[in-house]
Amino acid sequence: MFPKVAAMKVESSWGHGRKAMVRCVARLTRALTDREVERLRDLVPVEEIQGDRVAWFCRPEEVELVEERVALALTLAAKAASDRRPRMRMARRSDPRLAG
């Protein structure tokens, strides 16, 4: 199952020392794998990824745009990670290894 954004919180960044920026925190439907984290970092500029939470900074007017980019990047990251996994194949009944 691809991870999706389940909830989103936008915080003032006053305490983070960034003027005219907000901190966005997205809670995902599941925690990301190490491969997904690596791929997500390659696709979008996120500040922090911890389990099922992803955080980034952006301007208030960019919140929706960046959220859409993160959502798309999550799908691409999960797809890329699943494409790299070795796939198990079912042996055919005619396979001599199954003869017994």
ZIRA-V675739 format. One record per backbone hydrogen bond with DSSP energy under -1.0 kcal/mol. CO is the residue of the C=O (numbers start at 0). NH is the residue of the N-H. If there is no record, write none. Layout:
BEGIN
co=<CO,CO>
nh=<NH,NH>
END
This chain:
BEGIN
co=<3,6,8,10,12,12,13,20,21,22,23,24,25,26,26,32,33,34,35,36,37,38,39,43,47,49,50,51,52,53,54,54,55,57,58,59,61,62,63,64,65,66,67,68,69,70,71,72,73,74,75,76,77,78,79,91,94>
nh=<28,26,24,22,15,17,16,12,57,10,55,8,53,5,6,36,37,38,39,40,41,42,43,45,54,52,31,27,49,25,46,47,23,21,61,62,65,66,67,68,69,70,71,72,73,74,75,76,77,78,79,80,81,82,83,94,97>
END
